[in-house]
């Protein structure tokens, strides 16, 4: 476990904002638990990156343990030209690269997260559930039910279908109690 001061910065220290980065944005799907190591590698190589992280506090054996963890486990965002992309691949920490077709949308979405982190807002990872996705309830008295999400937010409605009748019923469920089905 790294000491707080040994963690990489969220963006390189010489950058004011991710909006100032020059080049094309990519999303690096990193090998397991390699997000911070990749950020350190990119920092040494002078490659612009964004690794949003948040503090997780837990109690273990009567001690309080604080860990700085990536907000999006397994992913790091970086910006650069072809030679920086090759440098990234040479680290041997990347499992896959995701091409970003809509650069402006990604920058706008990431800038919101950057602004929240700079303001000191405690961000926590959250499931991304869209209307129309097939899900299963994983806990509580309704565990095991599967259906389609028809409303998202803090409470979602899960549509339980009876196809032969062409009808359905909906049940409200906490979004934290469902998982996506492939």
TAZIQUI-V977580 format. One record per residue. N is the residue number from 0. RES is the residue in one small letter. PHI is phi in degrees with one decimal (none if undefined). OMEGA is omega in degrees with one decimal (999 if undefined). Layout:
BEGIN
<<N RES PHI OMEGA> <N RES PHI OMEGA>>
END
This chain:
BEGIN
<<0 x none -179.0> <1 x -80.1 170.1> <2 x -71.7 -176.6> <3 x -53.6 -177.0> <4 x -75.6 179.4> <5 x -89.3 178.2> <6 x -72.1 176.9> <7 x -71.1 174.8> <8 x -69.5 -179.7> <9 x -63.8 171.3> <10 x -132.5 178.7> <11 x -54.2 -174.3> <12 x -61.4 -179.7> <13 x -82.7 -179.4> <14 x -97.2 177.1> <15 x -85.7 -176.5> <16 x -158.6 177.5> <17 x -65.6 178.6> <18 x -67.0 -179.8> <19 x -86.3 -177.7> <20 x -65.4 -178.9> <21 x -112.4 177.6> <22 x 124.8 -179.6> <23 x -96.6 176.7> <24 x -85.4 175.8> <25 x -134.6 172.7> <26 x -114.4 178.8> <27 x -95.7 172.2> <28 x -88.4 -171.1> <29 x -90.0 174.5> <30 x -64.7 -173.9> <31 x -50.5 175.1> <32 x 57.9 -179.7> <33 x -115.1 -175.2> <34 x -60.5 -177.0> <35 x -69.5 179.0> <36 x -62.5 177.8> <37 x -65.2 177.8> <38 x -60.4 176.7> <39 x -61.5 178.4> <40 x -60.6 -179.2> <41 x -67.4 177.8> <42 x -60.4 178.6> <43 x -64.6 -178.1> <44 x -89.7 179.1> <45 x 75.2 179.7> <46 x -95.3 179.9> <47 x -72.5 -179.9> <48 x -144.5 174.5> <49 x -136.7 178.2> <50 x -126.4 179.1> <51 x -66.8 -179.2> <52 x -134.5 177.7> <53 x -140.8 -179.4> <54 x -80.4 173.2> <55 x -118.4 -179.4> <56 x -112.5 177.6> <57 x -142.3 177.8> <58 x -107.0 178.6> <59 x -146.1 179.4> <60 x 52.6 178.0> <61 x 77.9 179.0> <62 x -109.0 174.4> <63 x -95.7 -178.8> <64 x -116.1 177.4> <65 x -108.5 179.2> <66 x -127.1 175.1> <67 x -93.2 -174.3> <68 x -118.2 176.0> <69 x -59.1 178.8> <70 x -66.8 178.4> <71 x -115.4 -175.7> <72 x -54.3 177.4> <73 x 92.5 -176.0> <74 x -132.5 173.5> <75 x -139.8 -179.7> <76 x -101.4 176.5> <77 x -140.0 -175.4> <78 x -133.0 178.3> <79 x 175.4 177.9> <80 x -102.0 -175.9> <81 x -57.6 -178.7> <82 x -67.0 175.7> <83 x -70.1 177.5> <84 x -62.9 178.5> <85 x -65.4 176.6> <86 x -59.6 179.0> <87 x -61.9 -179.0> <88 x -66.1 179.9> <89 x -69.6 -179.9> <90 x -70.5 -177.6> <91 x 62.1 178.6> <92 x -111.9 -174.2> <93 x -103.8 176.8> <94 x -87.0 -175.6> <95 x -160.9 173.7> <96 x -111.2 178.5> <97 x -105.6 178.9> <98 x -76.1 179.0> <99 x -101.7 -179.2> <100 x -77.7 -179.5> <101 x -104.5 -175.9> <102 x -59.7 -176.4> <103 x -62.8 179.7> <104 x -63.6 178.9> <105 x -61.5 180.0> <106 x -60.2 179.3> <107 x -61.6 -179.1> <108 x -67.3 179.7> <109 x -68.7 179.0> <110 x -62.8 176.8> <111 x -63.2 179.1> <112 x -67.2 177.7> <113 x -59.2 -179.7> <114 x -62.8 178.4> <115 x -64.2 179.1> <116 x -66.5 178.7> <117 x -64.3 178.8> <118 x -79.3 178.7> <119 x 84.6 -179.9> <120 x -69.6 178.2> <121 x -79.1 179.4> <122 x -89.4 176.4> <123 x -128.1 178.3> <124 x -61.7 -179.7> <125 x -142.8 177.9> <126 x -64.8 177.4> <127 x -106.3 -178.0> <128 x -114.7 178.0> <129 x -107.2 175.4> <130 x -59.5 179.3> <131 x 97.6 179.8> <132 x -83.3 178.9> <133 x -84.8 -175.1> <134 x -136.7 175.8> <135 x -128.4 175.5> <136 x -78.3 -173.3> <137 x -105.5 -178.3> <138 x -152.0 178.0> <139 x 89.7 -176.1> <140 x -66.5 -179.8> <141 x -99.9 -177.8> <142 x -52.9 178.3> <143 x 100.5 178.0> <144 x -66.7 176.4> <145 x -123.0 179.6> <146 x -173.5 -178.4> <147 x -112.8 178.2> <148 x -72.1 178.8> <149 x -111.3 174.4> <150 x -150.7 179.5> <151 x -107.9 -176.1> <152 x 125.2 178.2> <153 x -63.7 174.0> <154 x -115.6 -179.9> <155 x -112.3 171.0> <156 x -106.2 178.2> <157 x -104.3 -177.8> <158 x -85.8 178.5> <159 x -102.6 -171.4> <160 x -97.3 169.3> <161 x -121.1 -171.6> <162 x -60.1 -176.4> <163 x -62.8 178.1> <164 x -92.7 -175.5> <165 x 69.7 -179.0> <166 x -134.3 -178.1> <167 x -155.0 173.3> <168 x -131.8 -179.2> <169 x -118.2 176.4> <170 x -126.7 177.0> <171 x -82.0 -177.2> <172 x -145.3 176.0> <173 x -66.6 -176.6> <174 x -59.3 -179.8> <175 x -73.8 -178.0> <176 x -100.7 179.7> <177 x -122.9 174.7> <178 x -127.2 177.8> <179 x -73.8 172.4> <180 x -102.4 -179.0> <181 x -68.9 999>>
END
